[in-house]
């Protein structure tokens, strides 16, 4: 198979995952205070949202790339 088809498949799969899991949370630990051997750390959680239109666009573009790679003359 052509690489354009594989790229289209990967893009479509990422779009489907984006629709299935529309938001995810990451956490980051920061050092707040450090006095000698004593450290005070805080963990900050951030939620990220994946727009539905972005996921749908990735699926559509993936399908277009799959079709283009399949029907282009060799």
C-alpha positions as CSV (number, residue, x, y, z in Angstrom):
1,X,0.0,0.0,0.0
2,X,1.1,3.5,-0.6
3,X,2.3,5.8,2.2
4,X,-0.6,8.2,1.5
5,X,-3.1,5.5,2.4
6,X,-1.3,4.7,5.6
7,X,-1.2,8.4,6.5
8,X,-4.9,8.6,5.8
9,X,-5.6,5.6,8.0
10,X,-3.6,7.1,10.8
11,X,-5.4,10.4,10.5
12,X,-8.8,8.8,10.5
13,X,-8.0,6.7,13.5
14,X,-6.8,9.8,15.4
15,X,-10.0,11.5,14.5
16,X,-12.1,8.6,15.8
17,X,-10.1,8.6,19.0
18,X,-10.7,12.3,19.3
19,X,-14.4,11.7,19.1
20,X,-14.4,8.9,21.6
21,X,-12.3,10.8,24.1
22,X,-13.1,14.5,23.7
23,X,-11.1,15.7,26.7
24,X,-8.2,14.6,28.8
25,X,-6.4,15.7,31.9
26,X,-2.6,16.2,32.4
27,X,-0.8,16.9,35.6
28,X,2.3,18.8,36.3
29,X,4.3,19.0,39.5
30,X,6.1,22.2,40.4
31,X,8.4,23.0,43.2
32,X,6.8,25.8,45.2
33,X,9.4,26.3,48.0
34,X,12.8,24.9,48.5
35,X,14.6,25.6,51.8
36,X,17.7,23.5,52.2
37,X,16.7,19.8,52.1
38,X,13.0,20.6,52.4
39,X,10.9,20.9,49.3
40,X,7.2,21.8,49.0
41,X,5.7,20.7,45.7
42,X,2.3,21.4,44.2
43,X,0.6,19.3,41.5
44,X,-1.5,21.3,39.0
45,X,-4.0,19.5,36.8
46,X,-5.1,20.9,33.5
47,X,-8.0,19.7,31.3
48,X,-7.6,19.9,27.6
49,X,-10.6,19.7,25.2
50,X,-10.4,18.4,21.6
51,X,-12.9,20.2,19.4
52,X,-15.4,18.0,17.7
53,X,-15.0,19.8,14.4
54,X,-11.2,19.0,14.5
55,X,-11.9,15.3,15.0
56,X,-14.5,15.3,12.2
57,X,-12.1,17.1,9.9
58,X,-9.3,14.6,10.6
59,X,-11.7,11.7,9.8
60,X,-12.8,13.5,6.6
61,X,-9.3,14.3,5.5
62,X,-8.2,10.7,6.3
63,X,-10.9,9.3,4.2
64,X,-10.0,11.6,1.3
65,X,-6.4,10.5,1.5
66,X,-7.4,6.9,1.6
67,X,-9.5,7.3,-1.5
68,X,-6.8,9.3,-3.3
69,X,-4.2,6.7,-2.6
70,X,-6.4,3.9,-3.7
71,X,-7.6,5.4,-6.9
72,X,-4.5,7.2,-8.2
73,X,-2.8,5.5,-11.1
74,X,0.4,3.7,-10.3
